[in-house]
Amino acid sequence: MALLPILRYPDPRLKIVAKQVTRFDDALARLAADMAETMYDAPGIGLAATQVDHHVRMLVADVSEQHNELKVLVNPEIIESSVETSPYEEGCLSVPGIYDEVVRPAVIRVRAQNLKGESFELQADGLLAVCIQHEIDHLDGKVFVEYLSELKQNRIRTKLKKQERQKA
């Protein structure tokens, strides 16, 4: 396994819409394992393949306290969403140090495939629902800050540029 570099907002590669996975092979399983290792190391609770510059529809998530409930969703699609919404303060490994409230459906039902290509459905609420929706947004080329006002987006870009300058 290997740690993968995480793309940082506003990298244009984060806007690429991921393609459906059609080959369920060792390379896909290796990518999932590397993504999980990268997510845990960051530390984070979710990571989309897009964030590590692999533009395939796959995400990993683990919202458990012990980090022992890894979920790998290949070709995930939300097939049902509750009318009820819930605000949640979100952060993102591609937008380090930035947190803001996003309102999303409180409960979702997702259809996906596992690493063998077998289909399954999963109902999620709370933090897991937020995480899956957030990561699917990445697969669709959208970063959570795009839910925020233009003013907040500009402030975030300025803050991230400043962080980059300080690192250099």
C-alpha positions as CSV (number, residue, x, y, z in Angstrom):
1,M,0.0,0.0,0.0
2,A,1.0,3.6,-0.6
3,L,0.0,7.0,0.5
4,L,-1.3,9.0,-2.4
5,P,-1.0,12.8,-2.9
6,I,-4.3,14.6,-2.3
7,L,-5.3,17.3,-4.8
8,R,-5.9,20.7,-3.2
9,Y,-8.7,23.1,-4.1
10,P,-8.9,24.9,-6.5
11,D,-6.9,22.4,-8.6
12,P,-8.8,22.1,-11.9
13,R,-8.5,18.3,-11.8
14,L,-11.0,18.3,-8.9
15,K,-13.6,19.5,-11.5
16,I,-13.2,16.3,-13.7
17,V,-16.2,14.1,-13.6
18,A,-15.2,10.5,-12.8
19,K,-15.9,7.7,-15.2
20,Q,-17.8,4.5,-14.4
21,V,-15.7,1.6,-13.3
22,T,-15.9,-1.3,-15.7
23,R,-12.9,-3.4,-14.7
24,F,-13.0,-5.0,-11.2
25,D,-9.4,-6.2,-11.0
26,D,-6.3,-6.2,-8.7
27,A,-5.5,-2.6,-9.8
28,L,-8.9,-1.4,-8.5
29,A,-8.4,-3.2,-5.2
30,R,-4.9,-1.7,-4.9
31,L,-6.3,1.8,-5.5
32,A,-9.0,1.2,-2.9
33,A,-6.4,0.0,-0.3
34,D,-4.1,3.0,-1.1
35,M,-7.1,5.4,-0.8
36,A,-8.0,3.9,2.5
37,E,-4.5,4.2,3.8
38,T,-4.3,7.8,2.6
39,M,-7.7,8.7,4.2
40,Y,-6.7,7.2,7.6
41,D,-3.3,8.9,7.5
42,A,-4.7,12.4,6.6
43,P,-6.7,11.9,8.9
44,G,-10.2,11.9,7.3
45,I,-13.4,10.0,7.2
46,G,-13.9,9.8,3.4
47,L,-12.0,10.1,0.2
48,A,-13.0,10.0,-3.5
49,A,-10.8,8.7,-6.2
50,T,-11.0,12.1,-7.9
51,Q,-9.1,13.7,-4.9
52,V,-6.1,11.5,-5.6
53,D,-6.2,12.2,-9.3
54,H,-7.8,8.9,-10.3
55,H,-11.0,9.8,-12.2
56,V,-13.0,6.7,-11.6
57,R,-16.2,6.4,-9.6
58,M,-15.0,5.0,-6.3
59,L,-14.9,6.3,-2.8
60,V,-13.8,5.0,0.6
61,A,-15.4,6.0,3.9
62,D,-15.1,5.2,7.5
63,V,-17.0,7.3,10.1
64,S,-16.4,4.9,13.0
65,E,-14.5,6.0,16.1
66,Q,-12.1,3.0,15.9
67,H,-11.5,3.3,12.1
68,N,-12.6,-0.3,11.6
69,E,-15.7,0.0,9.4
70,L,-14.2,0.8,6.0
71,K,-16.8,1.1,3.2
72,V,-15.7,0.9,-0.4
73,L,-18.3,2.1,-2.9
74,V,-17.7,1.6,-6.6
75,N,-20.0,3.4,-9.0
76,P,-22.2,4.8,-6.2
77,E,-25.4,6.5,-7.0
78,I,-28.0,8.0,-4.7
79,I,-31.3,6.3,-5.5
80,E,-33.4,7.9,-2.7
81,S,-33.1,11.0,-0.5
82,S,-35.2,12.1,2.4
83,V,-37.2,15.4,2.1
84,E,-35.9,16.1,5.5
85,T,-32.5,17.9,5.4
86,S,-29.8,18.4,8.0
87,P,-27.1,21.0,8.3
88,Y,-23.6,19.6,9.0
89,E,-20.3,21.3,9.4
90,E,-18.2,19.8,6.6
91,G,-14.4,19.8,6.0
92,C,-12.5,18.3,3.2
93,L,-9.0,16.8,2.7
94,S,-8.7,18.8,-0.5
95,V,-9.6,22.0,1.3
96,P,-7.5,21.7,4.5
97,G,-8.4,23.8,7.5
98,I,-11.7,25.0,6.1
99,Y,-15.0,24.0,7.7
100,D,-18.5,25.3,6.9
101,E,-22.1,24.3,7.2
102,V,-23.7,22.5,4.3
103,V,-27.4,21.4,4.2
104,R,-28.0,18.0,2.7
105,P,-30.7,15.3,2.8
106,A,-30.7,13.7,6.2
107,V,-31.2,10.1,5.0
108,I,-30.0,8.6,1.7
109,R,-30.2,5.2,0.0
110,V,-27.2,4.4,-2.2
111,R,-26.7,1.7,-4.8
112,A,-23.1,0.7,-5.5
113,Q,-20.8,-2.2,-6.3
114,N,-18.1,-3.8,-4.2
115,L,-14.6,-4.5,-5.4
116,K,-15.8,-7.7,-7.0
117,G,-18.4,-5.9,-9.0
118,E,-21.3,-7.2,-7.0
119,S,-24.2,-4.7,-6.5
120,F,-25.5,-3.7,-3.1
121,E,-27.6,-1.0,-1.5
122,L,-26.9,0.9,1.7
123,Q,-29.1,3.2,3.7
124,A,-27.2,6.0,5.5
125,D,-28.0,8.8,7.9
126,G,-26.1,11.2,10.1
127,L,-22.4,11.6,9.4
128,L,-22.2,8.6,7.0
129,A,-25.0,10.1,4.8
130,V,-23.1,13.5,4.8
131,C,-19.8,11.7,4.0
132,I,-21.2,9.7,1.1
133,Q,-22.9,12.7,-0.4
134,H,-19.8,14.8,0.0
135,E,-17.6,12.1,-1.8
136,I,-20.1,11.5,-4.6
137,D,-20.0,15.3,-5.2
138,H,-16.3,14.9,-5.7
139,L,-16.9,12.2,-8.3
140,D,-19.2,14.6,-10.0
141,G,-16.5,17.3,-10.1
142,K,-17.9,19.4,-7.2
143,V,-16.2,20.5,-4.0
144,F,-18.2,21.3,-0.9
145,V,-17.2,25.0,-0.9
146,E,-19.3,25.4,-4.1
147,Y,-22.4,25.2,-1.8
148,L,-21.1,28.4,-0.1
149,S,-21.6,32.0,-1.1
150,E,-19.2,33.5,-3.7
151,L,-17.8,35.7,-1.0
152,K,-16.9,32.7,1.2
153,Q,-15.4,30.9,-1.8
154,N,-13.2,33.9,-2.6
155,R,-12.1,34.1,1.1
156,I,-11.3,30.4,1.1
157,R,-9.2,30.6,-2.1
158,T,-7.3,33.6,-0.6
159,K,-6.7,31.7,2.6
160,L,-5.4,28.6,0.8
161,K,-3.1,30.6,-1.4
162,K,-1.7,32.3,1.7
163,Q,-1.1,28.8,3.3
164,E,0.7,27.7,0.1
165,R,3.0,30.8,0.1
166,Q,3.8,30.1,3.8
167,K,4.8,26.5,3.0
168,A,7.1,27.6,0.2
